[in-house]
Amino acid sequence: MTLFFNVTRCRYAEKYREMGVAGFGHCLYCYRDEPFAAGFNPGIKFERRQTIMEGAACCDFKFFLDTDRGTYYHPDMGGTQHKLRIKIWIERETGDSIFGEGQMHILETIRDQGSINAAAKALGMGYRSMWGRLRKMEKRLGKPLLERHKGGAAGGHSDLTPEAVEMIDKFKRLRQEITDASETIFKKIYY
């Protein structure tokens, strides 16, 4: 959330000029705006490039509040910023993980890098480790997630199967809906 506005008249600036101490006005009055905003919520960031007190035609106020995946402030929670964190994964009745953030990240990296080997390097994993995780995912899901194309002069590459693309899309939608609902519940209970 962002709020921009310009103040075109400042009675404080007028008063300090009238008293003949215009140079002190900025130090005594304008410097309090940023800590004043932070007193309401430390997540508020304040920016101002010019002030009437310093001779500009207007004071340009800009306030930024990070409400994306909410940063919240509440005095009953230690007077600090808080974020709700949620980790989501899908598992079998046996407790075996079928799909989650880690598996999605591996598949997206393979898609972006074009091969299992390049993805393993990008993630700082060994090829065998990544290959083992992929086989485990495919076995638990009961369907292939990659179309592997053997090398040759240009080297091999891997593409995600339509089922893998669908799995990623559905998981992202699930994660977003759960996160949105959880944010609403979090705000309702704590704020």
C-alpha positions as CSV (number, residue, x, y, z in Angstrom):
1,M,0.0,0.0,0.0
2,T,1.4,3.4,-0.9
3,L,0.1,6.9,-0.1
4,F,1.4,10.0,-1.9
5,F,0.3,13.5,-1.3
6,N,1.7,17.1,-1.5
7,V,1.2,19.7,1.2
8,T,1.1,23.1,-0.3
9,R,0.7,25.3,2.8
10,C,2.5,24.8,6.1
11,R,1.5,27.1,9.0
12,Y,4.6,25.8,11.0
13,A,6.8,27.1,8.2
14,E,5.0,30.4,8.2
15,K,5.3,30.7,12.0
16,Y,9.1,29.9,12.0
17,R,9.6,32.5,9.2
18,E,7.6,35.0,11.2
19,M,9.8,34.4,14.3
20,G,12.9,34.8,12.1
21,V,14.1,31.2,12.7
22,A,13.2,29.6,9.5
23,G,16.4,27.6,9.4
24,F,15.5,25.8,12.6
25,G,12.0,24.8,11.5
26,H,13.1,21.8,9.4
27,C,15.3,20.5,12.2
28,L,12.7,21.0,15.0
29,Y,9.5,20.1,13.2
30,C,10.0,18.2,9.9
31,Y,12.4,15.6,11.3
32,R,9.6,14.2,13.6
33,D,7.4,13.0,10.7
34,E,9.3,9.7,10.0
35,P,9.5,8.5,13.7
36,F,5.9,9.7,14.2
37,A,4.7,7.4,11.3
38,A,6.9,4.5,12.6
39,G,5.3,4.9,16.0
40,F,2.0,3.9,14.5
41,N,3.5,0.9,12.7
42,P,7.2,0.1,12.2
43,G,6.2,-1.4,8.8
44,I,5.5,2.1,7.5
45,K,8.3,3.5,5.4
46,F,8.4,7.3,5.0
47,E,10.0,9.3,2.2
48,R,10.0,13.0,1.6
49,R,12.4,14.8,-0.8
50,Q,11.5,18.4,-0.2
51,T,9.7,20.6,2.4
52,I,8.2,24.0,2.4
53,M,10.3,24.6,5.5
54,E,13.4,24.3,3.3
55,G,11.9,26.7,0.7
56,A,10.2,24.2,-1.7
57,A,6.8,24.9,-3.1
58,C,5.4,21.9,-1.4
59,C,6.2,19.0,1.0
60,D,6.0,15.7,-1.0
61,F,4.9,13.0,1.5
62,K,5.2,9.3,0.6
63,F,4.2,6.5,2.9
64,F,4.7,2.9,2.1
65,L,3.2,0.0,4.0
66,D,4.1,-3.6,3.2
67,T,0.8,-5.3,3.1
68,D,1.9,-7.9,0.6
69,R,1.7,-11.1,2.7
70,G,1.1,-8.8,5.6
71,T,3.6,-7.3,7.9
72,Y,1.6,-6.4,11.0
73,Y,2.3,-4.5,14.2
74,H,0.5,-5.1,17.4
75,P,1.6,-3.9,20.9
76,D,0.2,-7.0,22.6
77,M,2.6,-9.1,20.5
78,G,5.9,-7.6,21.8
79,G,5.6,-4.4,19.9
80,T,7.4,-5.8,16.9
81,Q,6.4,-6.6,13.3
82,H,4.9,-10.0,12.6
83,K,4.3,-12.0,9.5
84,L,2.2,-15.1,9.3
85,R,4.2,-18.0,7.7
86,I,2.6,-21.1,6.3
87,K,4.2,-24.1,4.9
88,I,2.0,-26.3,2.7
89,W,2.5,-29.7,1.3
90,I,0.4,-32.6,0.1
91,E,1.0,-36.0,1.6
92,R,-0.4,-39.5,1.6
93,E,-2.2,-41.1,4.5
94,T,1.1,-42.8,5.3
95,G,2.7,-39.4,5.8
96,D,4.8,-39.6,2.7
97,S,5.2,-36.2,1.0
98,I,3.7,-36.2,-2.5
99,F,4.2,-32.5,-3.5
100,G,5.2,-29.3,-1.8
101,E,7.4,-26.2,-2.2
102,G,10.6,-28.2,-2.6
103,Q,9.3,-30.4,-5.3
104,M,7.7,-27.5,-7.1
105,H,11.0,-25.6,-6.9
106,I,12.9,-28.5,-8.4
107,L,10.5,-28.9,-11.3
108,E,10.4,-25.1,-12.0
109,T,14.2,-25.0,-12.0
110,I,14.4,-27.9,-14.5
111,R,11.9,-26.1,-16.7
112,D,13.9,-22.9,-16.5
113,Q,17.3,-24.5,-16.9
114,G,16.3,-27.0,-19.5
115,S,17.9,-30.1,-18.0
116,I,18.2,-32.1,-14.8
117,N,22.0,-31.6,-14.8
118,A,21.7,-27.8,-15.2
119,A,19.0,-27.6,-12.5
120,A,21.0,-29.7,-10.1
121,K,24.0,-27.3,-10.5
122,A,21.7,-24.2,-10.2
123,L,20.3,-25.6,-6.9
124,G,23.7,-26.8,-5.6
125,M,22.6,-30.4,-5.6
126,G,24.2,-33.5,-7.0
127,Y,22.7,-34.9,-10.2
128,R,22.1,-38.3,-8.5
129,S,20.3,-36.6,-5.6
130,M,18.0,-34.7,-7.9
131,W,17.4,-37.7,-10.1
132,G,16.5,-39.7,-6.9
133,R,14.0,-37.0,-5.8
134,L,12.4,-36.9,-9.2
135,R,12.0,-40.7,-9.3
136,K,10.5,-40.6,-5.8
137,M,8.0,-37.9,-6.9
138,E,7.0,-39.8,-10.0
139,K,6.5,-43.0,-8.1
140,R,4.4,-41.4,-5.4
141,L,2.3,-39.5,-7.9
142,G,2.0,-42.5,-10.2
143,K,2.8,-40.4,-13.4
144,P,5.8,-39.1,-15.2
145,L,6.7,-35.5,-14.6
146,L,9.5,-35.1,-17.1
147,E,9.9,-35.8,-20.8
148,R,13.6,-36.6,-21.1
149,H,15.4,-36.2,-24.4
150,K,18.8,-37.9,-24.7
151,G,21.9,-36.0,-25.6
152,G,23.9,-36.1,-28.7
153,A,26.1,-33.3,-29.9
154,A,23.9,-30.6,-28.4
155,G,23.4,-32.4,-25.1
156,G,20.1,-33.7,-23.7
157,H,17.3,-31.7,-22.3
158,S,14.1,-32.3,-20.2
159,D,10.7,-30.8,-20.5
160,L,7.9,-30.9,-17.9
161,T,5.0,-33.1,-18.8
162,P,1.5,-31.5,-19.0
163,E,0.8,-33.3,-15.7
164,A,3.8,-31.6,-14.1
165,V,2.7,-28.2,-15.4
166,E,-0.8,-28.8,-14.1
167,M,0.5,-30.0,-10.7
168,I,2.5,-26.8,-10.3
169,D,-0.4,-24.6,-11.4
170,K,-2.8,-26.3,-9.0
171,F,-0.4,-26.2,-6.1
172,K,0.2,-22.4,-6.7
173,R,-3.5,-21.8,-6.7
174,L,-4.0,-23.9,-3.5
175,R,-1.1,-22.1,-1.8
176,Q,-2.5,-18.6,-2.8
177,E,-6.0,-19.4,-1.6
178,I,-4.8,-20.9,1.7
179,T,-2.5,-17.9,2.3
180,D,-5.2,-15.4,1.5
181,A,-7.7,-17.1,3.8
182,S,-5.0,-17.4,6.6
183,E,-4.2,-13.7,6.3
184,T,-7.8,-12.8,6.8
185,I,-8.1,-15.1,9.8
186,F,-4.8,-13.8,11.3
187,K,-6.0,-10.2,10.9
188,K,-9.4,-11.0,12.4
189,I,-8.0,-12.7,15.4
190,Y,-5.0,-10.5,16.2
191,Y,-6.0,-7.1,14.8
